[in-house]
Amino acid sequence: MHGLIIAFEGLDQSGKQTQTELLRDRLTDRQREVQLFSFPDYDTAIGAEIRHALCGERSYGPDAMQLLYVSNRYEWKQRMLDARAAGTILLCDRYLASSVAYGEAQGLDVEWLVEIQKYLPQPDLTILLDMSPEESGRRKSAGRDKYERDLVLLARVRDSYLRQAASGWVQIAAEQPREVVAAEVLAAVEQKL
């Protein structure tokens, strides 16, 4: 059995965590080894710094923030490579495309955002759980970080995700019932197994 990296992308509250967990359960039922990753990983030193920035305790420009996000992924690079080589399926709640989407939405160069991530393990499948910024806001009205509160920024983030998705991603309407989304996710993943 070969390992895979499957990345779930989309705005906050689009169901990325829910769908990674549902997919994990379905794959483990099939006797597959699965690991979940969620980026940013706030439990690392770099991740803690990201959390401070998102809570307004630090002030970094968009480029420094993306360097932190990317560095946070590099902290996991070797473990991801080893797990995939051992046949494990890695499910990522956000991954490389998030830096492109949020960075591009803040005026950063897309080629630079891709370049600084080229040595990270690349996803075998990217699934965009697409929804509007307005629906994201309806699903979570309190406790939103500085990015989640900016609907104009989120509209640009969504535009970037949709542009990236045109390169061959699986795009699923996240506003559908959870079970419908899960069935579409599983159908896409089965083509890669």
C-alpha positions in Angstrom: 0.0 0.0 0.0 1.3 3.4 -0.9 1.1 6.5 1.2 -0.7 9.7 0.3 -0.9 13.3 1.4 -4.4 14.6 1.1 -4.8 18.3 1.8 -8.1 19.9 2.7 -8.3 23.6 1.9 -11.0 26.2 2.3 -12.2 29.1 4.5 -12.6 28.7 8.2 -15.8 26.8 9.1 -15.9 25.0 5.7 -15.7 21.6 7.5 -12.0 20.8 7.0 -11.5 19.3 10.4 -14.9 17.4 10.3 -14.1 16.0 6.9 -10.5 15.0 7.8 -11.8 13.1 10.9 -14.7 11.4 8.9 -12.2 10.4 6.2 -9.8 9.1 8.8 -12.5 6.9 10.3 -13.5 5.5 6.9 -9.9 4.7 6.0 -9.0 3.1 9.3 -12.1 0.9 8.9 -10.4 -0.3 5.7 -7.2 -1.1 7.7 -5.2 1.9 6.4 -2.7 3.7 8.6 -3.8 7.4 8.8 -2.3 10.4 10.5 -4.0 13.8 10.9 -2.2 17.1 10.6 -3.6 20.5 11.2 -1.7 23.6 10.2 -0.8 25.8 11.8 0.3 23.5 14.6 0.1 25.7 17.6 1.9 23.2 19.8 5.3 24.0 18.3 7.5 27.0 19.1 6.8 28.6 15.7 3.1 27.7 16.0 2.9 29.4 19.4 4.3 32.6 17.7 1.7 32.3 15.0 -1.1 32.1 17.7 0.3 35.3 19.4 0.2 37.1 16.1 -3.4 36.0 15.3 -4.5 37.1 18.8 -3.0 40.6 18.2 -0.1 40.1 20.6 2.5 40.5 17.9 2.6 42.6 14.8 4.1 41.0 11.7 3.6 42.0 8.0 2.0 39.5 5.6 5.4 38.3 4.4 6.7 37.5 7.9 3.4 35.7 8.7 3.6 33.5 5.7 7.3 32.7 6.5 6.0 31.6 10.0 3.3 29.5 8.5 5.6 27.8 6.0 8.3 27.3 8.7 5.6 25.6 10.9 5.1 23.1 8.0 8.8 22.5 7.6 8.9 21.5 11.3 6.9 18.4 10.3 8.6 17.7 6.9 10.7 14.7 7.8 7.9 13.0 9.8 5.6 13.5 6.9 8.0 12.1 4.4 8.7 9.1 6.7 5.0 8.4 7.3 4.1 8.6 3.6 7.1 6.3 2.7 5.8 3.8 5.2 2.4 3.7 3.5 0.5 6.0 5.8 -2.2 8.3 4.5 -1.7 11.9 5.8 -4.7 14.1 6.0 -3.9 17.8 6.3 -6.4 20.4 7.6 -4.8 23.2 5.6 -1.5 22.8 3.9 0.6 24.5 1.2 -2.3 26.2 -0.7 -3.3 28.2 2.4 -0.1 30.2 2.3 -0.7 30.9 -1.4 -4.4 31.9 -0.8 -3.9 34.1 2.2 -0.6 35.6 1.0 -2.0 36.4 -2.4 -5.0 37.9 -0.8 -2.7 40.3 1.0 -0.7 41.2 -2.1 2.2 38.8 -1.9 3.8 37.3 -4.9 2.3 33.9 -5.8 5.5 32.6 -7.3 7.5 33.4 -4.1 4.8 31.7 -2.0 5.1 28.6 -4.1 8.9 28.7 -4.2 9.4 28.8 -0.5 7.3 25.7 -0.1 8.8 23.6 -3.0 10.9 21.4 -0.7 7.9 20.4 1.4 6.1 17.1 0.6 3.6 17.9 -2.1 0.0 16.8 -1.8 -1.2 13.9 -3.9 -4.7 15.2 -3.7 -6.1 18.6 -2.7 -9.7 19.0 -1.8 -11.3 22.5 -1.7 -14.3 22.7 0.5 -15.7 25.9 -1.0 -18.0 28.3 0.7 -18.7 32.0 0.7 -17.1 34.3 3.4 -20.6 35.2 4.5 -21.4 31.5 5.2 -18.1 31.2 7.1 -19.2 34.1 9.3 -22.6 32.7 9.9 -21.1 29.4 11.1 -18.8 31.1 13.6 -19.9 34.5 14.8 -17.8 34.8 18.0 -14.1 34.3 18.7 -13.0 35.0 15.2 -9.3 35.9 14.6 -8.2 38.9 12.7 -8.4 37.1 9.3 -11.8 35.5 10.0 -13.3 39.0 10.7 -12.2 40.5 7.4 -14.8 39.4 4.9 -13.2 41.5 2.1 -9.9 39.6 2.7 -11.7 36.3 2.8 -13.4 37.0 -0.5 -9.9 37.4 -2.0 -8.7 34.3 -0.3 -11.6 32.4 -1.8 -10.8 33.8 -5.2 -7.2 32.5 -4.9 -8.5 29.1 -3.8 -10.8 28.9 -6.8 -7.9 29.9 -9.1 -5.6 27.3 -7.6 -8.4 24.6 -7.8 -8.5 25.0 -11.5 -5.1 23.1 -11.6 -6.8 19.8 -10.9 -8.1 19.9 -7.4 -11.3 18.3 -6.3 -13.8 21.1 -5.5 -16.8 20.4 -3.3 -19.6 22.7 -2.2 -19.1 22.9 1.6 -22.6 24.3 2.2 -24.1 20.9 1.5 -25.0 18.5 4.3 -22.0 17.0 6.0 -22.8 13.4 4.9 -23.1 14.6 1.2 -19.7 16.3 1.4 -18.2 13.2 3.1 -19.5 10.9 0.3 -18.0 13.2 -2.3 -14.7 13.3 -0.4 -14.5 9.5 -0.2 -15.3 9.1 -3.9 -12.4 11.4 -4.8 -10.0 9.7 -2.4 -10.9 6.2 -3.7 -9.6 7.2 -7.1 -6.2 7.7 -5.5 -6.1 4.5 -3.4 
